[in-house]
Amino acid sequence: MLIPLTEFGRRLGELPRDRPILTICRSGHRSPLAARQLRQAGYDVTDVDGGTMAWERAGLPLVTPS
């Protein structure tokens, strides 16, 4: 689910509470902010360190929306 950081606070209710959540952004600078908000709200959350750029450098698969 894509939620821009500018909308994040008001859209927390859209996220499931019954499973872990990963936060990720392009470079790894914004997603830790979202992860902190989620933790404070009681969610089970993990931030993907380094964002999608680090993910891609590690050779992990990416799916581009069509």
Secondary structure in CASP SS format (residue, H / E / C, confidence):
PFRMAT SS
TARGET T0000
AUTHOR 0000-0000-0000
METHOD secondary structure of the structure
MODEL  1
M C 1.00
L C 1.00
I C 1.00
P C 1.00
L H 1.00
T H 1.00
E H 1.00
F H 1.00
G H 1.00
R H 1.00
R H 1.00
L H 1.00
G H 1.00
E H 1.00
L C 1.00
P C 1.00
R C 1.00
D C 1.00
R C 1.00
P C 1.00
I E 1.00
L E 1.00
T E 1.00
I C 1.00
C C 1.00
R C 1.00
S C 1.00
G C 1.00
H C 1.00
R C 1.00
S H 1.00
P H 1.00
L H 1.00
A H 1.00
A H 1.00
R H 1.00
Q H 1.00
L H 1.00
R H 1.00
Q H 1.00
A C 1.00
G C 1.00
Y C 1.00
D C 1.00
V E 1.00
T E 1.00
D E 1.00
V C 1.00
D C 1.00
G C 1.00
G H 1.00
T H 1.00
M H 1.00
A H 1.00
W H 1.00
E H 1.00
R H 1.00
A C 1.00
G C 1.00
L C 1.00
P C 1.00
L C 1.00
V C 1.00
T C 1.00
P C 1.00
S C 1.00
END
